[in-house]
Structure formats: structure tokens, C-alpha cells
């Protein structure tokens, strides 16, 4: 058995890549993929070993009996080499987490029958070369602060990752929604770092996955799931010392839209064509939108997300007022709208316009515009932009 890293020393990752002959140069010494992955691991403070192989027999030869190869997490891009029997035998040698990387697969149904998918703890797919970066980041965050995945529904995507601080509690709760323009290959791993940062400062975090565009349930399931994801936060005291009377909702990009949508729909009793929704049996202490897509009509007109908004929302236009924060009744809850002035993915006018509307209605909303920040800068921890958001949340926690 390949030994597993003991203790709390530096996290070590093993990345195994099956490279076709035309890709070998990218992963060889001085190759751009190898250099980028080494840089990304360094940024996370991880030690990374990369093993490039042509077929599984070569990989097996290179790893068998190598007692000097010690690692915490295994990351695998198998290419087209997905022989289930061989992989099952290979993974029987280690008990460390497995992250499967499929950069060029964009439809999860193409992965659902793979033995590798079933064996994996996390599957990161459809993000091109950046899939490796997200996989390295996720490996680091899951090892740094382990989580428990809990289902709040029946679909594989109706679940969330629960992280709990050290101590007795009770702790305030922050519900987190990832962005990605509702694309199916964007997942909750993209907000792992926010969950870790908030756990470190005393929040229980509930990092929610939801069904996205392209799933069998269709687009309306997104909005059903985010409401249910927030409502489930009220039950987290069954799993952890959660202060369920002190719950916050936070989201980035499309997740910012979903965070404000969920708060507005639940507190105002309607949303996504559903009227008479029962308000939550707990208090929403605050709502944070970070670079949120708050005006879906504008996003559609601007062709935001390289056409993603059009692809996802085009058939939803007649009902846009039910899900676009800019057209919904503003929730009477403290809100923070954080945006980078250099954001070209979701222009800051989304947050500025929503803030003006909130001010006209005397709703407690604060606007933070970061002059030097782009779309992703504001969720980099522990950057100053994120620290400002963190401080806002801590100031709103019940004393």
C-alpha cells in the first residue's frame, strides 16, 4: 500500500495525468501545464508531485513499491483510459481522498456510468485547463478543514458541505452559494475557500450545491433548491452546535443573485411563480451579494457570461421578475453588496443600481466598491476585499 501522510505537516498532493503523445510536451519538464500546476500548488501552500503516464501499466510500475511517495490526496486526469477493473485495483491501495479531473467533459451524464466517477470523492469537470487549479485548491481546502456532505433533497446535487469551527458553540451559520452562471460544471468547490475563511472566524458554513441549467429538472429547480438549501440551514442544529436564530446567506456572481433571490422569496412569501411560501422559522441576520448578477434583464442584454445568461435565461424572460433581484420585492434584511470596479464579467452597475433601489425604499443595504478588484479578486482570501466582507458579517452576528 502507498503510505498516507501522517500528522499535520505540509499537505502533499499527487497528480497523475494520462497524457496523449500530443500533450506530453505540455506536462514535461518546462511544459506550461506542469509549470502552472506547480505554481497553483505553491500558492495554496501545498507540495505537488506530478506523474505523467501513457497507460495504466506504466503508472502502476512507477508507483508500485515507491515508499518515498507520501501524499494526502490523489488527483487523477485519466484521459480516455478509464478501465474500471484496473482502476478499482489501483485505488484499493490507498485510503486518501480521490479527486477526478475531466477538463474536456462538459456534460455530467457522460461521466455518470464511469467506475472512476463512482470511486471519486469529488469530480471536477468542464473547466478546461483551470480544472487542475480548482482541483488543487479543493484538495487543499478539504484537507485543511474537512467537511461533512449532507443531502437536503433526493437529487445528487441537492446537498451541501457542512464545516464546523472548533469549540462548543453555538455558532452563527453562513449559507454559501457558488457562482458559475448556473452552468452544470460549476460547483460548490468554487466557494470552498470562503467556507474555510468563515469557519476560521467562528461561523458554521453550509456550502450549498444545487441543480443547474441542463439537469433533468430544468432551470426552475435552481430556485427551488436554493430556497430549500436556506431552509435546511434551520435544521443544522441536528448536526452541529448551530445558532439557528442567527443565519446569514452569501453568494458570489450568479450565487449573489441566488442569495438575494432566496432571501426575498422566503421573507416575502413568493418567488419562481410560487405564491404563499411559508417564511422560514428562523431569522435571516444578513444577506451578502459579492459581484452578484442582480439585474437579469441587464445581464441578458449585455450577453453576460459569454452567452451563458442568454443560454440559461432566454426561455425564462416572461418570468424574469420572479427571480431577478432587481425586479423582486427587496427583502427587509441587512444586506451587503460588494463589487470590484474592474469587474468585466459582471459590471459593478448591478450592485450600484440595486443599492440605489434599496436606498429609495429605506432598506438597510450597504455598498462596497473595491477600486482595484475584478470579478474574482473579491473572493480571494485573505485579501483586503474579502476581509471587509468578513468584518461586515462579524459585526452583524448577534452578541
C-alpha positions as CSV (number, residue, x, y, z in Angstrom):
1,X,0.0,0.0,0.0
2,X,1.2,3.5,-0.8
3,X,1.7,5.2,2.6
4,X,-0.6,8.0,3.6
5,X,0.8,11.2,5.0
6,X,0.5,11.2,8.9
7,X,0.4,14.2,11.2
8,X,-0.2,17.9,10.3
9,X,2.9,18.7,8.2
10,X,2.6,20.4,4.8
11,X,-0.2,19.0,2.6
12,X,1.2,16.8,-0.2
13,X,-0.7,16.2,-3.4
14,X,-0.2,13.6,-6.1
15,X,-1.4,14.5,-9.6
16,X,-1.5,11.6,-12.1
17,X,-2.1,12.6,-15.7
18,X,-2.6,10.3,-18.7
19,X,-1.1,12.4,-21.5
20,X,-1.6,11.5,-25.1
21,X,1.5,11.8,-27.3
22,X,0.5,15.3,-28.5
23,X,0.1,16.5,-24.9
24,X,3.2,15.1,-23.4
25,X,5.2,18.3,-24.0
26,X,2.7,20.3,-22.0
27,X,3.4,18.1,-19.0
28,X,7.2,17.6,-19.5
29,X,9.9,19.5,-17.8
30,X,9.3,23.1,-18.6
31,X,5.9,22.4,-20.1
32,X,3.2,25.0,-19.5
33,X,0.7,22.7,-17.8
34,X,3.3,21.4,-15.4
35,X,4.6,24.8,-14.5
36,X,1.2,26.2,-14.0
37,X,0.1,23.3,-11.7
38,X,3.3,23.7,-9.6
39,X,2.6,27.4,-9.3
40,X,-1.0,26.9,-8.2
41,X,0.0,24.3,-5.6
42,X,2.7,26.7,-4.3
43,X,0.0,29.4,-4.0
44,X,-2.1,27.1,-1.8
45,X,1.0,26.1,0.3
46,X,0.9,22.5,-0.9
47,X,3.7,20.2,-2.1
48,X,2.8,18.7,-5.5
49,X,4.2,15.7,-7.3
50,X,3.2,15.2,-10.9
51,X,3.3,11.7,-12.5
52,X,2.6,11.7,-16.3
53,X,1.9,8.3,-17.8
54,X,1.0,6.8,-21.2
55,X,-1.1,3.9,-19.9
56,X,-2.1,2.4,-16.6
57,X,0.5,-0.3,-16.7
58,X,3.2,2.4,-16.8
59,X,1.5,4.2,-13.9
60,X,1.4,1.1,-11.9
61,X,5.1,0.4,-12.5
62,X,6.1,3.9,-11.5
63,X,4.1,3.9,-8.2
64,X,4.4,0.3,-7.1
65,X,6.8,-0.1,-4.2
66,X,7.6,3.6,-4.1
67,X,7.6,4.0,-0.4
68,X,9.1,7.5,-0.6
69,X,5.9,8.7,-2.3
70,X,3.8,10.1,0.5
71,X,0.6,12.1,-0.1
72,X,-2.6,13.3,1.4
73,X,-4.8,13.4,-1.7
74,X,-4.8,11.8,-5.1
75,X,-5.8,13.9,-8.2
76,X,-6.3,12.0,-11.4
77,X,-6.9,13.0,-15.0
78,X,-7.3,9.6,-16.7
79,X,-7.8,10.9,-20.2
80,X,-9.6,8.2,-22.1
81,X,-8.0,5.4,-20.0
82,X,-11.0,4.5,-17.8
83,X,-10.8,0.7,-17.5
84,X,-12.9,0.2,-14.4
85,X,-11.4,-3.0,-13.2
86,X,-7.8,-1.8,-13.3
87,X,-8.7,1.5,-11.6
88,X,-10.6,-0.3,-8.8
89,X,-7.5,-2.4,-8.1
90,X,-5.3,0.7,-8.2
91,X,-7.4,2.7,-5.7
92,X,-7.6,-0.3,-3.3
93,X,-4.0,0.6,-2.4
94,X,-4.8,3.9,-0.7
95,X,-7.5,5.4,1.5
96,X,-6.8,9.1,0.7
97,X,-9.4,11.3,-1.0
98,X,-9.6,11.0,-4.8
99,X,-10.4,14.0,-7.0
100,X,-11.2,13.1,-10.5
101,X,-10.4,15.7,-13.2
102,X,-12.0,15.7,-16.6
103,X,-11.2,19.1,-18.2
104,X,-12.9,18.5,-21.5
105,X,-16.1,16.8,-20.4
106,X,-19.0,19.3,-20.1
107,X,-22.0,17.0,-19.5
108,X,-22.1,15.0,-16.3
109,X,-24.2,12.4,-18.0
110,X,-21.0,11.4,-19.9
111,X,-19.4,10.6,-16.6
112,X,-22.2,9.1,-14.7
113,X,-21.5,5.5,-15.7
114,X,-17.8,5.5,-15.1
115,X,-16.3,3.4,-12.4
116,X,-13.9,6.3,-11.8
117,X,-16.7,8.7,-11.1
118,X,-18.2,6.3,-8.6
119,X,-14.9,5.9,-6.8
120,X,-14.2,9.6,-6.6
121,X,-14.8,11.9,-3.7
122,X,-15.1,14.9,-6.0
123,X,-15.4,15.3,-9.7
124,X,-14.2,18.5,-11.3
125,X,-15.0,18.7,-15.0
126,X,-15.7,21.0,-17.9
127,X,-13.4,23.9,-16.8
128,X,-10.6,23.3,-19.3
129,X,-7.0,23.9,-18.0
130,X,-8.4,25.7,-15.0
131,X,-9.9,22.3,-13.8
132,X,-6.4,21.5,-12.4
133,X,-6.3,24.7,-10.5
134,X,-9.7,24.2,-9.0
135,X,-8.8,20.6,-8.1
136,X,-5.6,21.6,-6.3
137,X,-7.5,24.3,-4.4
138,X,-10.3,21.9,-3.5
139,X,-7.8,19.3,-2.3
140,X,-6.1,21.9,-0.1
141,X,-9.3,23.2,1.4
142,X,-10.9,19.8,2.1
143,X,-7.8,18.6,3.9
144,X,-7.3,21.9,5.8
145,X,-10.9,22.0,7.1
146,X,-12.7,18.7,6.4
147,X,-16.5,18.8,5.9
148,X,-19.5,16.6,6.1
149,X,-21.7,16.4,3.0
150,X,-25.4,16.3,3.9
151,X,-28.4,15.8,1.5
152,X,-31.3,18.2,1.7
153,X,-33.1,16.6,-1.2
154,X,-33.1,13.5,-3.4
155,X,-31.0,14.6,-6.4
156,X,-27.2,14.1,-6.2
157,X,-26.9,17.9,-6.5
158,X,-29.3,18.6,-3.6
159,X,-26.6,18.6,-0.9
160,X,-24.3,20.8,1.0
161,X,-20.9,20.7,2.8
162,X,-21.1,21.4,6.5
163,X,-18.0,22.8,8.2
164,X,-17.9,23.4,12.0
165,X,-15.4,25.5,14.0
166,X,-13.6,24.1,17.0
167,X,-15.3,24.8,20.3
168,X,-18.6,24.3,22.0
169,X,-20.7,26.9,20.2
170,X,-23.4,27.7,19.4
171,X,-22.0,29.3,16.2
172,X,-23.7,31.6,13.7
173,X,-24.4,30.0,10.4
174,X,-23.5,31.2,6.9
175,X,-25.2,29.6,3.9
176,X,-23.0,29.9,0.8
177,X,-24.0,29.8,-2.9
178,X,-21.3,29.4,-5.6
179,X,-21.5,31.1,-9.0
180,X,-20.6,30.0,-12.5
181,X,-23.6,31.4,-14.4
182,X,-25.8,28.4,-13.4
183,X,-23.6,26.1,-15.6
184,X,-23.7,22.4,-14.7
185,X,-19.9,22.0,-14.5
186,X,-19.5,24.8,-11.9
187,X,-19.9,23.5,-8.3
188,X,-19.6,24.2,-4.6
189,X,-15.9,23.6,-4.6
190,X,-15.6,27.1,-6.1
191,X,-16.5,28.6,-2.8
192,X,-14.5,26.2,-0.6
193,X,-12.1,29.0,0.3
194,X,-14.9,31.3,1.6
195,X,-16.3,28.4,3.7
196,X,-12.8,27.8,5.2
197,X,-12.3,31.5,5.9
198,X,-15.6,31.8,7.7
199,X,-15.1,28.7,9.8
200,X,-11.8,30.2,10.9
201,X,-13.6,33.2,12.3
202,X,-16.3,31.3,14.0
203,X,-19.1,30.5,11.6
204,X,-20.6,27.2,10.8
205,X,-20.7,27.1,7.0
206,X,-23.3,25.4,4.8
207,X,-21.8,25.4,1.3
208,X,-24.8,24.5,-0.9
209,X,-24.9,22.7,-4.2
210,X,-28.0,23.0,-6.4
211,X,-29.3,21.6,-9.6
212,X,-28.3,23.8,-12.5
213,X,-29.3,24.5,-16.1
214,X,-29.0,21.3,-18.1
215,X,-30.2,19.0,-15.4
216,X,-33.3,16.8,-15.9
217,X,-35.4,19.1,-13.7
218,X,-34.6,22.1,-15.8
219,X,-33.9,25.7,-14.7
220,X,-36.8,26.1,-12.2
221,X,-35.0,23.5,-10.0
222,X,-32.3,26.1,-9.3
223,X,-34.7,28.3,-7.5
224,X,-36.4,25.5,-5.6
225,X,-33.1,24.2,-4.5
226,X,-31.7,27.5,-3.2
227,X,-34.9,28.1,-1.1
228,X,-34.7,24.6,0.3
229,X,-31.0,24.9,0.9
230,X,-31.6,28.0,3.0
231,X,-34.5,26.4,4.8
232,X,-32.3,23.3,5.6
233,X,-29.9,25.6,7.5
234,X,-32.6,25.9,10.1
235,X,-32.1,22.2,10.8
236,X,-28.4,22.2,11.1
237,X,-28.6,22.2,14.9
238,X,-29.3,18.5,14.5
239,X,-25.8,18.1,13.1
240,X,-23.7,20.7,14.9
241,X,-23.9,23.4,17.6
242,X,-25.6,25.8,15.2
243,X,-27.3,29.1,16.3
244,X,-30.2,28.7,14.0
245,X,-31.6,32.1,15.1
246,X,-28.5,33.7,13.5
247,X,-28.3,32.7,9.9
248,X,-26.6,34.6,7.0
249,X,-26.8,34.0,3.3
250,X,-23.9,34.8,1.0
251,X,-23.2,34.2,-2.7
252,X,-20.7,35.1,-5.4
253,X,-21.6,36.1,-9.0
254,X,-24.7,34.0,-10.0
255,X,-24.6,32.9,-6.4
256,X,-25.1,36.5,-5.4
257,X,-28.3,36.6,-7.4
258,X,-29.4,33.3,-5.8
259,X,-28.6,34.6,-2.2
260,X,-30.8,37.7,-2.6
261,X,-33.4,35.7,-4.5
262,X,-33.7,33.2,-1.7
263,X,-33.9,35.9,1.0
264,X,-36.5,37.8,-1.0
265,X,-38.6,34.8,-1.9
266,X,-38.6,33.3,1.6
267,X,-39.2,36.6,3.5
268,X,-41.7,38.0,1.1
269,X,-43.6,34.7,0.5
270,X,-43.3,34.4,-3.3
271,X,-40.7,33.6,-6.0
272,X,-40.3,31.4,-9.1
273,X,-44.0,31.6,-9.6
274,X,-44.8,30.1,-6.2
275,X,-47.0,32.2,-4.0
276,X,-47.8,31.6,-0.4
277,X,-44.4,30.3,0.6
278,X,-44.1,29.9,4.3
279,X,-41.4,32.2,5.8
280,X,-38.5,30.4,7.5
281,X,-38.9,29.5,11.2
282,X,-35.6,31.4,11.9
283,X,-34.1,34.8,11.5
284,X,-32.0,35.8,8.5
285,X,-29.5,38.1,10.0
286,X,-27.9,39.3,6.8
287,X,-27.5,38.7,3.1
288,X,-24.3,39.3,1.1
289,X,-24.0,39.5,-2.6
290,X,-20.4,39.5,-4.0
291,X,-20.2,40.6,-7.6
292,X,-23.9,39.5,-7.9
293,X,-25.8,39.2,-11.2
294,X,-28.6,41.2,-9.7
295,X,-30.3,42.5,-12.8
296,X,-31.0,39.6,-15.1
297,X,-32.6,41.8,-17.8
298,X,-29.3,43.8,-18.0
299,X,-27.3,40.6,-17.9
300,X,-29.3,39.2,-20.8
301,X,-28.9,42.4,-22.8
302,X,-25.2,42.6,-22.1
303,X,-24.7,38.9,-23.2
304,X,-23.0,38.3,-19.8
305,X,-21.1,35.1,-19.2
306,X,-20.1,34.8,-22.8
307,X,-23.7,34.0,-23.7
308,X,-24.4,31.9,-20.6
309,X,-27.2,34.2,-19.4
310,X,-28.8,34.0,-22.8
311,X,-28.5,30.2,-22.9
312,X,-29.9,29.8,-19.4
313,X,-32.4,32.6,-19.1
314,X,-33.7,33.2,-22.6
315,X,-36.8,31.0,-22.2
316,X,-37.3,32.5,-18.7
317,X,-37.7,36.1,-19.8
318,X,-41.5,36.3,-19.4
319,X,-41.0,35.3,-15.7
320,X,-37.8,37.2,-15.1
321,X,-39.5,39.4,-12.4
322,X,-40.0,36.3,-10.3
323,X,-36.2,35.6,-10.0
324,X,-34.3,38.8,-10.8
325,X,-33.4,40.6,-7.6
326,X,-33.7,43.9,-9.4
327,X,-37.4,43.2,-10.1
328,X,-38.4,41.4,-6.9
329,X,-39.6,43.0,-3.7
330,X,-36.4,43.9,-1.7
331,X,-36.1,41.8,1.5
332,X,-36.2,43.7,4.7
333,X,-32.9,42.3,6.0
334,X,-29.4,43.9,6.3
335,X,-27.6,43.5,3.0
336,X,-24.1,44.0,1.8
337,X,-23.4,44.5,-1.9
338,X,-19.7,44.0,-2.7
339,X,-18.3,44.5,-6.1
340,X,-15.0,45.2,-7.9
341,X,-14.8,48.3,-10.0
342,X,-12.7,46.5,-12.6
343,X,-15.2,43.6,-12.9
344,X,-15.8,43.0,-16.6
345,X,-17.6,39.7,-16.0
346,X,-20.5,41.2,-14.0
347,X,-20.3,45.0,-14.2
348,X,-20.5,46.8,-10.9
349,X,-23.6,48.7,-12.1
350,X,-25.5,45.6,-11.0
351,X,-24.7,46.3,-7.3
352,X,-24.8,50.1,-7.7
353,X,-28.3,50.1,-9.2
354,X,-29.7,47.6,-6.7
355,X,-28.2,49.7,-3.9
356,X,-29.9,52.8,-5.3
357,X,-33.2,51.0,-5.4
358,X,-32.8,49.7,-1.8
359,X,-32.0,53.2,-0.6
360,X,-35.1,54.6,-2.2
361,X,-37.1,52.0,-0.2
362,X,-35.2,52.6,3.1
363,X,-33.9,49.1,3.1
364,X,-30.7,48.6,5.2
365,X,-28.2,47.9,2.3
366,X,-24.6,48.8,2.2
367,X,-22.4,49.1,-0.9
368,X,-18.7,48.3,-1.0
369,X,-16.9,49.1,-4.3
370,X,-13.3,48.0,-4.5
371,X,-11.4,50.1,-7.0
372,X,-8.7,47.7,-8.0
373,X,-10.6,44.5,-7.9
374,X,-12.0,42.3,-10.7
375,X,-14.6,39.6,-10.6
376,X,-12.5,37.0,-8.8
377,X,-10.4,39.3,-6.7
378,X,-13.1,39.9,-4.1
379,X,-13.3,36.2,-3.2
380,X,-9.6,35.8,-2.7
381,X,-8.9,35.1,0.9
382,X,-7.3,36.6,2.9
383,X,-7.2,39.7,0.6
384,X,-8.4,43.0,1.9
385,X,-11.6,42.9,-0.1
386,X,-12.6,39.7,1.5
387,X,-11.6,40.9,4.9
388,X,-14.1,43.8,4.5
389,X,-16.9,41.3,3.8
390,X,-15.8,39.1,6.7
391,X,-15.8,42.1,9.1
392,X,-19.3,43.1,7.9
393,X,-20.6,39.6,8.8
394,X,-18.9,39.5,12.1
395,X,-20.4,42.9,13.0
396,X,-23.9,41.6,12.3
397,X,-23.6,38.5,14.4
398,X,-25.8,38.5,17.5
399,X,-23.8,39.2,20.6
